Amino acid sequence: MLVILALLIGIVAGLRAMTAPAVVSWAGYAGRFSLASTPLAFMGSWWAPWLFTALALAELVTDQLASTPSRKVPMQLGARIVTGALAGATIAATGASLAAGAAAGAVGAVIGTFGGAAFRARLAVFFGEDRPAAFIEDAIAIIGALLIVSLA
C-alpha cells in the first residue's frame, strides 16, 4: 500500500514539484511518519516543512507567469522526478523499502508531469484561457497530497 501511495505522491510532484515534499515534510514533522532512524530524518525536522512550503508557494505564483518554462523541459522534468522520488521515499520509509518508494515516486512524477500537462491543456481549451485550468490543477495537487498523506 505504501508503494502505491508513493506513486500517487509522485503524481502530485508531477503536477506541482514542491507541493509533494511540502505536504510530506509537514506530515513527517507532525510525527505521521517514523523517520528518525532513516536517511530521510531531515524531512521530519522543524525547518524542512517551512523550506518546502516557501518553495511550494513560490511555485504556485511562478506557475501563473507566461515566462515559466514548460514542465516537460529537462530541468523542470528532472526537478519533478527528484521531488517525487524524495516524497515517495519519505512515505515508504514507514514500512516499505526507501528504494521502492523513491522509484514509485519518480515514476509517478513522470506520469503526473505528462498527464497533468495534457489535462491542463484540455481544461485551458474548455475555459478559453489557462489561468482557471492552473488554479484547478493547484487545487488537485494540494488536496490530493493531503489525502495521500492522510492514508499513509
C-alpha positions in Angstrom: 0.0 0.0 0.0 2.8 2.4 0.8 4.4 2.0 -2.6 1.1 2.8 -4.2 0.8 6.0 -2.1 4.4 6.8 -3.1 3.4 6.5 -6.7 0.4 8.8 -6.1 2.5 11.4 -4.3 4.9 11.3 -7.2 2.0 12.2 -9.5 1.4 15.2 -7.3 5.0 16.1 -7.7 4.5 15.9 -11.5 1.7 18.5 -11.1 3.5 20.8 -8.7 7.1 19.9 -7.9 7.2 21.4 -4.4 3.8 20.6 -3.1 4.5 16.9 -2.6 7.7 17.4 -0.5 6.0 20.3 1.4 3.0 18.2 2.5 5.1 15.1 3.2 7.6 17.1 5.3 4.7 18.6 7.4 3.5 15.1 8.0 6.9 14.0 9.0 7.3 16.9 11.3 3.9 16.1 12.9 5.1 12.5 13.5 2.9 10.9 10.9 5.9 9.1 9.5 8.6 7.4 11.6 11.7 9.0 10.0 14.1 9.3 12.9 16.2 6.3 12.1 16.2 6.8 8.3 18.4 8.8 5.9 15.3 10.9 5.5 15.1 12.1 9.1 15.6 15.7 7.9 12.1 15.5 6.3 10.7 15.5 9.8 12.9 18.3 11.1 11.5 21.7 12.1 13.0 23.5 9.1 12.1 21.2 6.2 8.3 21.9 6.1 9.0 25.7 6.2 11.5 25.5 3.4 9.4 23.3 1.2 6.3 25.3 1.9 8.1 28.5 0.9 9.2 26.8 -2.3 5.7 25.5 -3.0 4.2 28.9 -2.5 6.8 30.4 -4.9 6.0 27.7 -7.4 2.2 28.4 -7.2 3.0 32.1 -8.1 5.6 31.5 -10.8 3.3 28.9 -12.4 1.0 31.7 -13.4 3.7 33.6 -15.2 3.9 33.4 -19.0 7.7 33.2 -18.8 7.6 30.0 -16.8 9.1 27.2 -18.9 7.1 24.0 -19.7 7.1 21.3 -17.1 8.3 18.9 -19.8 11.7 20.6 -20.4 14.6 18.6 -18.9 15.3 20.9 -16.0 11.6 21.1 -14.9 11.0 17.3 -15.5 14.2 16.5 -13.6 13.1 18.6 -10.6 9.8 16.8 -10.6 11.4 13.4 -10.7 13.7 14.3 -7.8 11.0 15.7 -5.6 8.6 12.8 -6.5 11.3 10.3 -5.5 12.0 12.2 -2.3 8.3 12.4 -1.3 7.7 8.8 -2.3 10.7 7.5 -0.3 9.5 9.5 2.7 6.1 7.9 2.6 7.6 4.5 2.1 10.1 5.0 5.0 7.5 4.0 7.5 7.3 0.4 6.4 8.5 -0.3 2.9 11.7 0.0 1.0 13.1 3.5 0.6 14.3 2.5 -2.9 10.9 1.2 -3.9 9.2 4.3 -2.6 11.7 6.5 -4.4 11.3 4.6 -7.7 7.5 4.7 -7.4 7.6 8.4 -6.6 9.8 9.1 -9.6 7.6 7.1 -12.0 4.6 8.9 -10.6 6.3 12.2 -11.2 6.7 11.3 -14.9 3.1 10.3 -15.1 1.9 13.4 -13.3 4.1 15.7 -15.5 2.8 14.5 -18.8 -0.7 13.6 -17.7 -1.0 16.9 -15.8 0.2 18.9 -18.9 -2.4 17.2 -21.1 -5.2 17.6 -18.6 -4.4 21.3 -18.0 -4.2 21.9 -21.8 -7.7 20.4 -22.2 -9.0 22.5 -19.3 -7.5 25.6 -20.8 -9.3 24.9 -24.1 -12.5 24.4 -22.2 -12.2 27.7 -20.3 -10.7 29.6 -23.2 -7.7 30.6 -21.1 -5.0 28.9 -18.9 -5.5 30.6 -15.5 -8.6 28.7 -14.4 -7.0 25.5 -15.5 -3.9 26.3 -13.5 -6.0 27.0 -10.4 -7.8 23.8 -10.7 -4.5 21.9 -11.1 -3.2 23.7 -8.0 -6.3 22.5 -6.0 -6.0 19.0 -7.3 -2.3 18.9 -6.3 -2.8 20.3 -2.8 -6.0 18.3 -1.9 -4.5 15.2 -3.5 -1.3 15.5 -1.4 -3.3 16.0 1.8 -5.5 12.9 1.0 -2.5 10.7 0.2 -0.7 11.7 3.4 -3.8 11.0 5.4 -3.9 7.5 4.0 -0.2 6.7 4.7 
